[in-house]
C-alpha cells in the first residue's frame, strides 16, 4: 500500500480541512465550500461556528498578505510564493470556547479559493504546507481547473471530495506527498469510482 510507505506523522495531526472562498459571502460571513473535522469535538454543535471563525481569520490574514504589510505579531508567520496567484500562511489559535487545545492553522490561496488545514498544536508545519499544495493540486486535477473557483463543482459531488480526502490524508494523518504520489492516489480514486458506476 503506497499510503503506508510514505512518511507519516504516525498519529492524527489534522483536526480539520476547510475549503472556502476568498471573497466574503456577506459583510461578516465567509462562504465555506466544503469541510471535514476529524475529531469528536470538531463534529459537535459548534462545528459550523468553528469553521467560520477559522475561515474568517484566514480571510483576514490573506487580505494582509495581499497588501504586503508587515505585522508586528510574532505569533504570525507568512510565506509568500513567487507566483502572484498563490500565497500561504501559518498562525496559531489559542484555547477557547471553540477549541479545547491550541491549534496551528496552515492556509493556501490558489485561484479564488483558500484551502485550510487546522492542525494540532505541534504538527509539522512544513509537512502541512506540502499536504496543502498536493491537496489543491489533487482537487484541480480530479474535479477540473475550475473547482477552485466555483464552489458548485465540489458541492455537487461531496462524496468524491471526501473520498479524495481519504486518499490524501487518511484519518487525518499528515503525509509527505510528491506529485507522483498524488497522481497514483487520484488514479486509484478514479478506478474505485469507475467500478462503482459499472
Helices and strands as residue ranges (DSSP letters): H 2-5, E 14-26, E 29-37, H 47-67, E 77-80, E 86-93, E 103-110, E 113-120, H 125-143, G 145-148, H 151-155, H 158-168, G 170-172, H 179-197
